[in-house]
Amino acid sequence: MPRFADDIAREEFQRIDPASRPRPELLVGPRVTLRPIEETDLLAVAQILAKPGVAEWWPVHSEAALRSDILEDEESVSLAIEYDGRLIGLVMYSEDLWRDYFAVGIDIALDVDFRGQGLGPEVLKTLIAWLIDVGGHHRIYIDPAAANTPAIKAYEKAGFKRSGIMREYELGPDGKWRDGLLMDLLAREFERLA
Ligand SMILES: CC(C)(COP(=O)(O)OP(=O)(O)OC[C@H]1O[C@@H](n2cnc3c(N)ncnc32)[C@H](O)[C@@H]1OP(=O)(O)O)[C@@H](O)C(=O)NCCC(=O)NCCS
């Protein structure tokens, strides 16, 4: 069936304008605060990402690489995580702006000294509430390495469900491909922080 005109019209509306998307200013959880990351945070973030326990799961950690990955990448939004007045980590999100696949992916890393206190799930829930309420998202996803058990546990506490294994999904620090676990969370299932 000739649908050429329809297809052109559809094409014009398919991609959401990145400039129209809201950006978070300050997000406040019960214990954590999330704010846009700044140039002066890069060294502290690089040090957090370089520590054993984080570096295995987060490959880019030189200050220069972070600058292009965090400050200059227009596709993703990076927020500093503060706790008790200290920078303790980084959370990033990147939106899929094709209208028919509108969704958002998240990444997070916390300083090893602040892990195991439920701060990661709190950061995620604080950000997810904003992504749903202000960003209008219905689906949020996250893609830890399948072997990253602590992260998977934290993501389940935040409400993510396991979608499936992505075989040989990412290159590990040993130069070998490793499996990833795709996890997602739907807005209608989201349980907010009290
Ligand atoms: C993923 C991450 C943000 C989770 O944050 P968190 O605040 O530690 O999450 P939780 O407190 O819910 O702990 C989750 C699990 O971590 C493990 N854990 C607990 N204390 C820990 C510690 N001191 N060090 C390492 N892992 C610990 C436990 O298995 C815990 O699950 P459990 O409470 O059911 O036993 C954090 O582990 C992290 O930054 N990891 C390194 C970077 C990374 O892997 N990022 C993910 C890329 S997709």
The ligand as a Gaussian input file, in Angstrom:
#p B3LYP/6-31G(d) Opt

LIG

0 1
 C       25.112000      -0.111000      42.956000
 C       25.296000       0.691000      44.226000
 C       25.051000       2.169000      43.898000
 C       24.321000       0.230000      45.303000
 O       24.314000       1.158000      46.359000
 P       24.204000       0.756000      47.927000
 O       23.798000       1.996000      48.628000
 O       25.417000       0.079000      48.388000
 O       22.972000      -0.298000      47.908000
 P       22.451000      -1.141000      49.167000
 O       22.790000      -0.449000      50.440000
 O       21.032000      -1.443000      48.862000
 O       23.295000      -2.485000      49.108000
 C       23.133000      -3.371000      48.021000
 C       23.993000      -4.604000      48.237000
 O       25.377000      -4.234000      48.280000
 C       26.087000      -5.214000      49.101000
 N       26.858000      -4.477000      50.110000
 C       26.517000      -4.158000      51.369000
 N       27.495000      -3.482000      51.968000
 C       28.496000      -3.373000      51.070000
 C       29.764000      -2.782000      51.100000
 N       30.225000      -2.155000      52.170000
 N       30.525000      -2.839000      49.984000
 C       30.077000      -3.468000      48.895000
 N       28.851000      -4.037000      48.790000
 C       28.088000      -4.002000      49.882000
 C       25.046000      -6.115000      49.708000
 O       24.983000      -7.277000      48.928000
 C       23.769000      -5.306000      49.546000
 O       22.600000      -6.087000      49.423000
 P       21.850000      -6.603000      50.742000
 O       21.572000      -5.396000      51.585000
 O       20.603000      -7.219000      50.200000
 O       22.766000      -7.560000      51.388000
 C       26.740000       0.500000      44.760000
 O       26.915000      -0.877000      45.010000
 C       27.842000       0.967000      43.831000
 O       28.103000       2.149000      43.693000
 N       28.552000       0.006000      43.201000
 C       29.722000       0.292000      42.383000
 C       29.375000       0.907000      41.043000
 C       28.412000       0.034000      40.305000
 O       28.495000      -1.180000      40.335000
 N       27.493000       0.690000      39.605000
 C       26.498000      -0.001000      38.826000
 C       26.748000       0.136000      37.386000
 S       25.334000      -0.491000      36.497000

